Amino acid sequence: MDRSAGDAPRFGDVADALGLGMAFQILAPADGQGRTFTYVGARCREMTGVDPAAALADARLLYQQIHPDDREAFLAAEEAAAQALQRFDVEVRMARPDGGQRWVRIASTPRQLPDGATLWDGLLSDVTQAKRWAAELAEQRRRLEAAVEATGLGLWEWDVRSGALTWTDRNREIFGLPAGEPVTITRYIELVHPDDREMIDQVYREASGKPEGGDFVLEHRTAEEFDGKPRWIQSRGRVVKDADGVKLVVGANLDITERKVAEERRTLLMGELAHRAKNGIQVMMAIVSQTARGVTSVREFEDVLIARLRAMAASQDLVTAAGGRAVQLSDVVAASLTPFDTRRFELDDGLASITIAGEVAVALALLLHEFSTNAVKYGALSAPSGRVIIGRSDGRGGQAVLKWVEDGGPEVKPAQRKGFGSRLIEVSLRNQGGKVDAEFDPSGFRASIEFPVAAERRPN
């Protein structure tokens, strides 16, 4: 059933005129042996590199161009279509005679002839560029999905009119749901902490109430707890409207629990710093005030004040080096006694078993510096054979007691007024329950300093 170009099917002329591709018609005998093109469109050479007349003479010239890896799929589709007498549509690679390779789409519909033969009407169109675009789009989508996954974003979309809610598996993971579990807008509300639901409703209403819709950002907690606490979620969304109202709401969720925890810690730290700064200022005010009362000249005021501030700074350096953690009492004592002749101090080994908080460390350092200064000026360290014994004993209710005992110095007379050290400890440890009991024994000054313990520590 050969046809010439003059009596070609009308569709072939249209396909050629519109550049849709290469129209063709194939006759398959009833016995299935051999196939013959009865029509090949004028674009055959352009698309396959084969002259139309050559294709009409030998159909194998085009069949053999189908890539070996695609040939089986093509033949299977053709066979299924022949059995059911229905259209088939496949995409295959074809190798041109010039060595080039193109992606083509072959669509064909069979017609059964009275003699049992099958006539196939079809169209071969070049889809190489479409394949490239599809590959580029797939690569762009892959990169976008990788970027989204790296940020930890969970994407969502709510079709307001149909009620359909679409979540990515990452979004389900954020809320503690298994992958693939269906989610409705009602279910989402249940996943939100009860105290935050009204806020979410209000934010959504404000965004949807704008004439052209609007964007929104909100932070809320989850109803379910993870490791004993709810998660914090930041949700960013956009309300899309048309002439009939709200059409779509799209957005992304991000787990910001770590950020919220850090913010809480920072708030606590700022409060602690403010508290410590206030206490530090009170201590410094006491130091300046008491120093001014106990000196007789500006030079003496300067010397005493600087010495006391240096003692305070040294103890603060010790606390800072500890990173805000509790410090060892023996380290505080050692730092306080450094400006003096440490050979004349006898220290209890048990000091190493006590740790104290930073505020207590600063106050004790100032107090020990003051006691040492007085011992050099008036007490045991003013005599060649004098010495100071510093020991410890257990107090009650989380308290410890530091014992200061001077021996071998001049006779001690009772103080006429409360000393700087005891006034200092009252200011520094007023809220911690610290106190100083001083005893002016004729054989040497003694003091019992009670202070709170941060934690017991085993001796090294």
C-alpha positions in Angstrom: 0.0 0.0 0.0 2.5 2.6 -1.1 1.7 6.2 -1.2 3.4 9.0 -3.0 3.9 12.5 -1.7 0.9 13.6 -3.8 -1.6 11.5 -1.9 0.0 11.7 1.6 -2.3 11.8 4.6 -3.7 15.2 5.3 -2.2 15.1 8.9 1.3 14.7 7.4 0.9 17.9 5.4 -0.2 19.7 8.5 2.6 18.3 10.6 5.2 19.4 8.0 3.6 22.8 7.7 3.5 23.4 11.5 6.9 21.9 12.2 5.3 19.4 14.6 7.7 16.6 13.6 7.9 13.9 11.0 4.6 12.2 10.2 4.8 8.6 9.1 2.6 5.6 8.2 3.8 2.0 8.6 2.2 -1.1 7.2 2.7 -4.3 9.2 1.6 -7.5 7.4 -0.7 -10.0 9.1 2.2 -12.5 9.5 4.3 -9.8 11.2 7.2 -10.4 8.9 8.7 -7.1 7.7 7.4 -3.6 7.9 7.2 -0.9 5.3 6.8 2.8 5.5 3.9 3.8 3.2 4.5 7.5 4.1 7.4 9.4 5.5 7.1 13.2 6.1 9.3 15.7 4.4 11.2 16.4 7.7 12.7 12.9 7.7 16.1 14.0 6.6 16.2 16.9 9.0 15.2 14.8 12.0 16.9 11.5 11.3 19.6 12.2 8.7 17.9 9.7 6.4 16.5 10.6 3.0 12.7 10.0 2.9 13.0 7.9 -0.2 15.6 5.7 1.5 13.3 5.2 4.5 10.4 4.3 2.2 12.7 1.7 0.5 14.0 0.2 3.8 12.3 0.8 7.1 15.2 -0.7 8.9 17.2 2.4 8.4 15.1 4.2 11.0 14.3 1.2 13.2 18.0 0.6 13.6 18.6 4.1 14.8 16.8 3.4 18.1 19.4 3.1 20.9 19.9 -0.5 22.0 19.1 0.4 25.6 15.7 1.8 24.5 14.8 -0.7 21.8 13.3 -3.3 24.1 11.0 -0.7 25.8 9.9 0.6 22.3 9.1 -2.9 21.0 7.2 -3.8 24.2 5.1 -0.6 23.9 4.4 -1.3 20.2 3.4 -4.9 20.9 1.0 -3.9 23.7 -0.6 -1.3 21.5 -1.0 -3.8 18.6 -2.7 -6.3 20.9 -5.1 -3.7 22.3 -5.4 -1.6 19.2 -4.7 1.5 21.1 -2.2 4.3 20.9 1.3 4.1 22.3 3.7 7.0 23.2 7.3 6.4 24.0 10.5 8.5 24.2 13.7 6.9 22.9 17.2 7.9 21.8 18.1 7.7 18.1 21.6 7.6 16.7 21.9 9.6 13.5 24.2 8.5 10.6 26.5 11.5 11.3 27.1 10.2 14.9 24.8 12.6 16.6 22.2 11.4 19.1 18.8 12.9 19.7 15.9 12.2 22.0 12.6 11.6 20.0 9.1 11.0 21.0 7.2 8.4 18.9 3.4 8.4 19.1 1.4 6.1 16.9 -2.1 4.6 16.7 -2.8 1.2 15.0 -5.7 0.4 12.6 -6.7 -3.1 11.7 -7.1 -3.6 8.0 -9.6 -6.2 6.5 -6.7 -8.5 5.4 -5.4 -8.7 8.9 -2.5 -6.2 8.3 -2.0 -3.3 10.7 -1.6 0.3 9.6 0.2 2.6 12.0 -0.3 6.4 11.8 2.2 8.3 13.8 4.4 11.3 14.5 8.1 11.4 15.4 9.0 14.6 17.2 12.4 15.8 18.5 12.3 16.3 22.3 16.0 16.7 22.9 15.7 20.3 24.0 12.8 19.4 26.3 14.8 16.6 27.8 17.7 19.0 28.4 15.3 21.5 30.0 13.8 18.7 32.1 17.3 17.6 33.2 18.3 21.1 34.1 15.0 21.6 36.0 15.6 18.3 37.9 19.1 19.4 38.8 17.9 22.8 40.0 15.2 21.1 42.0 17.8 18.7 43.5 20.0 21.6 44.5 17.0 23.5 46.0 16.0 20.4 47.9 19.5 19.9 49.2 19.7 23.6 50.2 16.3 23.4 52.0 17.4 20.1 53.7 20.6 21.7 54.8 18.7 24.6 56.4 16.4 22.2 58.2 13.3 23.8 56.8 10.0 22.0 56.7 7.8 23.1 53.8 4.0 23.2 53.8 1.1 24.3 51.7 -2.6 24.7 52.6 -5.2 24.8 49.9 -7.8 26.8 51.9 -10.8 26.0 49.6 -10.2 22.2 49.3 -8.8 22.0 52.8 -5.8 19.9 51.6 -2.7 20.4 53.7 0.6 19.2 52.2 3.7 18.7 54.4 7.2 17.6 53.5 8.6 14.8 55.6 11.0 17.2 57.3 8.0 19.2 58.5 6.5 16.1 59.9 9.8 15.3 61.6 9.8 18.8 63.3 6.5 18.0 64.9 7.4 14.4 65.8 5.3 12.7 63.1 6.4 9.7 61.1 7.2 10.2 57.4 4.2 10.0 55.1 1.5 10.4 57.8 -1.5 12.4 56.5 -2.0 15.8 58.1 -5.1 18.0 58.2 -5.4 21.6 59.3 -7.2 20.3 62.4 -4.4 17.9 63.2 -1.9 20.7 62.8 -3.7 22.8 65.4 -3.6 19.9 67.8 0.1 19.7 67.4 0.5 23.4 68.5 0.8 24.2 72.2 -2.6 25.2 73.6 -1.3 28.5 74.9 -0.1 29.5 71.4 -3.2 28.6 69.3 -5.0 31.9 69.8 -1.8 33.8 68.8 -1.5 31.7 65.6 -5.2 32.4 64.7 -4.8 36.1 65.3 -1.6 36.3 63.1 -3.3 34.4 60.3 -6.4 36.6 60.4 -4.3 39.8 60.2 -2.4 38.5 57.1 -5.5 37.2 55.4 -7.4 40.4 56.1 -5.0 42.4 53.9 -6.5 43.2 50.4 -3.8 41.3 48.5 -2.9 38.8 51.3 0.3 39.2 53.2 3.3 37.5 54.8 3.6 36.5 58.4 6.2 35.3 60.9 5.4 33.7 64.2 7.0 31.5 66.8 5.1 28.9 68.8 5.7 25.8 70.9 4.6 22.2 70.1 2.0 20.5 72.2 4.1 17.4 72.4 7.2 17.5 74.6 10.6 16.3 73.5 13.1 15.4 76.2 10.7 16.9 78.8 10.2 20.2 77.0 8.1 21.4 74.0 9.9 22.4 70.8 10.0 26.0 69.6 8.9 26.4 65.9 9.4 29.5 63.7 6.8 29.6 61.0 7.0 31.9 58.0 4.1 32.0 55.6 2.4 33.8 52.8 -1.4 34.2 52.2 -2.3 34.2 48.5 -5.7 35.7 47.5 -7.7 36.2 44.4 -11.0 37.8 43.5 -12.8 35.2 45.6 -10.7 35.6 48.7 -8.0 33.5 50.3 -6.8 30.8 47.9 -3.6 29.4 49.3 -1.3 29.6 52.2 2.3 28.5 51.8 5.3 28.6 54.0 8.1 26.9 55.9 8.8 25.9 59.5 12.1 25.8 61.3 13.0 24.2 64.6 14.4 27.1 66.7 14.5 25.2 70.0 18.3 25.6 70.4 18.1 29.3 69.7 15.3 29.7 72.3 17.3 27.7 74.9 20.3 30.0 74.2 18.1 33.1 74.6 16.9 31.8 77.9 20.4 31.1 79.1 21.5 34.5 77.9 18.6 36.1 79.8 19.6 34.2 83.0 23.2 35.2 82.4 22.4 38.9 82.0 20.3 38.7 85.2 23.2 37.0 87.0 25.7 39.6 85.7 23.5 42.4 86.7 23.2 40.9 90.2 26.9 40.4 90.5 27.6 43.9 89.2 25.3 45.4 91.8 27.0 43.4 94.5 30.4 44.4 93.2 29.5 48.0 93.3 28.2 47.7 96.9 31.5 46.0 97.9 33.5 48.8 96.2 31.4 51.5 97.9 32.1 49.8 101.2 35.8 49.6 100.5 36.0 53.3 99.6 33.9 54.4 102.5 35.7 52.3 105.1 39.1 53.1 103.8 38.4 56.8 104.0 37.4 56.4 107.7 40.6 54.6 108.7 43.3 56.7 107.2 44.8 60.1 108.0 46.2 61.3 104.7 45.4 61.2 101.0 48.6 59.2 100.3 47.6 56.6 102.9 44.1 56.5 101.4 45.5 55.8 98.0 47.9 53.1 99.1 45.3 51.2 101.2 42.5 51.6 98.6 44.7 50.3 95.7 45.9 47.4 97.8 42.3 46.4 98.6 41.1 46.8 95.0 44.1 44.7 93.8 43.1 41.9 96.2 39.5 42.2 94.8 40.8 42.1 91.2 43.0 39.1 91.9 40.1 37.1 93.3 37.9 38.2 90.4 40.6 36.9 88.0 40.5 33.6 89.7 36.7 33.4 89.3 36.9 34.5 85.7 39.5 31.8 84.9 37.1 29.3 86.3 34.5 30.3 83.7 31.8 31.1 86.2 32.1 27.7 87.9 32.7 27.3 91.6 36.3 27.7 92.7 38.5 25.8 95.2 38.9 27.5 98.5 42.6 26.6 98.7 43.1 28.6 95.4 41.4 31.6 96.9 43.5 31.5 100.0 46.7 31.1 98.0 45.9 34.1 95.7 45.0 36.2 98.7 48.2 35.5 100.6 50.6 36.0 97.6 51.5 39.6 98.5 52.7 38.4 101.9 55.3 36.1 103.3 53.5 32.8 102.7 56.1 30.9 104.7 54.6 32.3 107.9 51.2 30.8 107.1 50.2 27.3 108.1 47.3 26.1 105.9 45.0 23.2 106.6 45.1 20.5 103.8 41.3 20.3 104.2 40.9 23.6 102.4 41.2 21.8 99.1 38.0 19.9 99.7 35.8 23.0 99.7 34.5 24.9 96.7 32.7 28.2 96.8 30.7 30.4 94.5 32.3 33.4 92.8 30.7 36.1 95.0 31.8 34.3 98.1 35.4 33.9 96.7 35.7 37.6 96.1 34.5 38.5 99.5 36.7 35.9 101.2 39.8 37.1 99.2 39.1 40.7 100.4 38.7 39.6 104.0 41.8 37.4 104.0 43.8 40.3 102.5 42.5 42.6 105.2 43.4 40.2 108.0 46.8 39.7 106.6 47.4 43.4 106.3 46.4 43.9 109.9 48.6 41.0 111.0 51.6 42.6 109.4 50.9 46.0 110.9 49.6 45.1 114.3 49.4 41.3 114.8 51.4 38.1 114.7 53.2 39.0 111.4 54.6 42.2 112.9 56.9 40.0 115.1 59.8 37.9 113.8 58.5 34.7 115.4 54.8 35.2 114.7 52.7 33.0 112.4 49.1 32.6 111.2 47.2 29.3 111.2 44.4 28.9 108.7 42.1 25.9 109.2 38.7 24.7 108.4 35.7 23.1 110.2 32.3 22.0 109.1 29.3 24.3 109.7 25.6 23.5 109.5 23.2 23.5 106.7 25.6 23.7 103.7 28.0 26.1 105.5 31.7 25.8 106.1 33.9 27.6 108.7 37.3 29.1 108.1 39.5 29.5 111.2 42.0 32.4 111.4 44.4 32.1 114.4 47.4 34.4 115.0 50.2 33.2 117.4 53.5 34.7 118.5 52.7 38.3 118.0 52.4 41.2 120.5 49.6 41.3 123.0 46.2 42.0 121.4 43.8 44.6 122.7 40.1 44.5 121.8 39.1 46.7 118.8 37.2 49.8 119.7 35.0 49.6 116.6 33.9 47.1 114.0 36.7 46.5 111.6 36.7 46.8 107.8 36.7 43.0 107.4 33.6 42.3 109.3 31.7 45.2 107.7 32.9 43.9 104.3 31.6 40.4 104.9 28.3 41.7 106.0 27.9 43.6 102.7 29.2 40.8 100.5 27.4 37.9 102.0 24.2 39.5 103.3 22.0 37.3 101.1 24.1 34.2 101.6 24.1 34.0 105.3 27.9 34.6 105.8 29.2 36.1 109.0 32.4 36.8 110.9 33.0 36.2 114.7 36.1 38.0 115.8 37.9 37.3 119.1 40.7 39.6 120.4 42.5 37.1 122.6 45.6 38.6 124.3 47.7 35.8 122.8 46.6 36.7 119.3 43.7 37.7 117.1 41.3 35.0 116.1 38.3 34.9 113.7 35.8 32.4 112.6 34.4 33.0 109.1 31.2 31.2 108.2 30.2 31.0 104.5 28.1 28.9 102.1 29.7 26.0 100.3 29.1 25.5 96.6 29.9 21.8 96.5 32.1 19.4 98.4 35.2 18.4 96.6 37.5 15.5 97.4 41.0 16.3 98.4 43.6 15.9 95.7 
